[in-house]
Amino acid sequence: MVQKLLLVLAAVVAAAAADDVPCRPIEDIYPSGKELCENMWDGAFVYETDLSRAYTMWFFERDNPNDKVSRKLGKTPPTRCHLQYLHKTIPGPESDNFTECHPWKTHACCRQQTVSTPQKINENYGPEWQWDRCGPLSPACERFFVQEACFYECEPNAGLYRKFSDVAFDESNPGHNKWQIHGMPIRADYCDAWYTACRNDLFCAHGQGSYYSCAAEYEKPGKGYLSNFVNGIRSLVDWFFQ
């Protein structure tokens, strides 16, 4: 009886989720890795095929390769964290338990408490910005979302591409902020790998897969409550069939 009830609830969840946000396979939203990187964050990133002039969202070298890219592009690797939201003011080392975003352990604009786990990272900015709004992602796909989040939170060079620099920022203008990136070149092969890992996973298709449009859609009256209900039932169903 319980099993039948959960199966019915699962069907209700699928219908409710479809009404809440338009969820589609990533390959149906973005034609390729280029559109994924460029459209998902409304122009924050640019798909760059010249890898010597493109930043990477993850690395294993001891020295951050993004510093070399900045110099190649005529920029100086920053000594400040120009992005301002959950970021530090000055990049610096983190403790030994700093493992989730480990490439930046010795020189990070993020704090351990901000990026301690994938769940913590996913919940940092509220439910409207969570990457699993359309259901749990595959582990291979979710890893890329974690890497992008680590890059945004921890990478000092990301601040070189702040959309509204200190000079341009107008505090009286509601359209300005100190956290948004614009036009940062990202390695094409990284974007393509992300697309390959996520192509069959579901993501919000509103506004051609724009994170900003999806967040705005979620914030409409009633949408958040429905998503919370859907996610709660989905978790119950997943737990029962483990």
N, C-alpha and C positions, 0 to 999 in steps of 0.2 A: 504493500500500500504506500509506504514512504517513498519507495523507488518510483512508483507511478506518479506520485505527487510532484516529485522533483523533476521528472521528465516534462510534466505539464508546465511547471515553473520555468524550465529551460526554454520551452517554446514561447512563453510569455516574455521572457527576457529578450529573446531574439527579436520579437515584434517591437518591444519597447525601445530597444537600442536603435532599431531602424528609424523610429520616429524621433528619437532624441538627437542624433547626429547622423549624417549620411556616411556610413562606414563602407569602405571599398578596399579590395586588395591594393597594395601599394603599386603594383604594376599597372593597375587600371587608372590610377591617379596621375602617376608620373611616367612619361614614356621611357625615361632613362635616368641614370644617375645624375645627369646634368640638371634635369628639372627637379629631382629630389633635393639636391643641395641648394639650388637657387630659389625654388618656389616655397619650400617648407618654411623658411624663415623670412619671407618677403624681401629678398635681396640682401640679406646679411652676408651671404657667401656667394662667391663666383667660382664656377667650374673652370679650372685652369689646367690646360694640357702641357704647358711648359713647367715641368716639375721643379725646375730650379727656382721658379718664381712663385711657388705655391706652398702654402702652409699645410702641415699635417695635423690631424686631430688626435694622433696617438703616436708614441715613439718608444723605443727601447734603449736608445743611446744614452750614455752618461750625460753628455752635453745636449741641451735642447736644440734640435736642428732648426727650429723656427727662428732662432736668433740669426742664423746664417741667411735665411730667406729675407728677413727684414733688411739686413745689410745689402743683399743683392738688389733689393728694391729701393735702395737709397734712404732707408729709414734706420734710426738708431734704436736697438732694443731698449725698451723703457725701464727706468728705475722706479717708476710708480705704477700703481694699478689704476689705469684711467677709467675703466668701467666701475660704476658705483651702484651696487645694490646689496648683495651679500658679501661683496669682495673686501679684501684688506685694502689699506691705503698704500702699503709698501710690500712688495713681494719678499718672501723669506721662507726659511725651512719650516717643515712640520715635523711632528713627533714620529716615533717608530711605528705607531699603529696607523699611520697614514698609508693605507694600502689600496683603496678603491681607485684613486687617481694617482697612483704611484709615480708616473713619469715626472710629475712636478714636485716630488717630495722635498727636494733641496731648494726650490725656488718657486713658490706658489703664491698666487693672488687669492687663493681660497683657504678656508679653514677646515680642519678635520671634522668639526661638528656639522659643517654644511654638506660634506661629501662622504660621510662615513659608510653609507651603504647605498645600493641602487634604489631601495625604497625611499630612503631619506632624500636622495637627489630628486627623485620623481615627485615628491611631495613638497619640495621647497617653495614653489610658486603658486600653490593652490590647485584644486582639482581641474580648473579650466585649462591648465597647461600640462597635465599628465599625459604621457605618451601612450598609455594603455586604455584610453577612453573607449576604444572599440573592442576591448578584451585583452587578455594577456598576450604579449608578443612571444614569439619563439626565442629561446635563449640566444641564438646567433644574431637575431635582429635586435633584441634589447641591448645587447652589448654595444652596438653602434650608437644607440641613443645615450647610453651611459658615457661613452667616450666623448661624444659631442658636448654633453653637459659638463664633463670634467674640463674639456678644452675651454668652454665659455667661462667657467668659474675660476679656473686655475692659471690659464695661459696669459702671461703679461703682455705678449705681443698682440693679443686680441684687442687690447685697449687702443692700439694705434688706429683702429678702424671704428672707433666710436662715432656713431652717426652725427651726434651733436657735440663737437669738441668744446673745451672750456671757453674758447673764443666765441663760438657760434651759439652756445647754449643761452637760452632766454628763459629764465625761471617763470616769467609771467605768461609764457606761451604753453598752453596745456598739451600741445602736440610735441613738445620737447621733453627729452629725458636724458639721463646719464648712464643708461644701461644697454642701449641698443647698438648693435654692430651693423655696419653697412659696407658692402663691396669688398669683403676680405677674400682674397683668392685661396681656394682650397684645392689640393691635389685631385686631379681628375680620377686617378686610379683609386683613391680613397672613396670618392663619391660612387664610383662604379661598383666597388666591393660592397658598400652599404646597400646599394640597390639590389645586388645579387642576394645578399643575406636576408633582405626584408621583402622581396617582391611578392611573396604569397601571404604576408601578414596584413591584417586589417588596420586601416588608419582613417582618420577623419578626412572626408573628401570635400568638405565645405570650402568654398573659395579656392578651388583647385589645389586643395591640400595645404593651405596656408595655416600655420599654427595660430597666427593672430586672428584670422577669420573664425577658426574653430573655437578659440577661447571666447571671442565675442558672442558666438552662437550659444555657447554653454551658459553665458551670463544672462541670457534672456530669461524673463520670469518663468519659473517652473522647470526650466531645463536642468538646473543643478540637482533639484530634488529627484527628478526622474533618473538621472545618471547615478546618484547615490543608491537608489533602490535597485537599479539594474546591476550595479557592481556588487551589492550585497548578496543578491540572489545568485549571481554568477559564482561568487566565491563559495557559497553553500553547495551549489551543484558540483563545482570542481572538487571540493573537499570530500563529498559523499562518494564520488567515483574514483578517488585516488586508489 
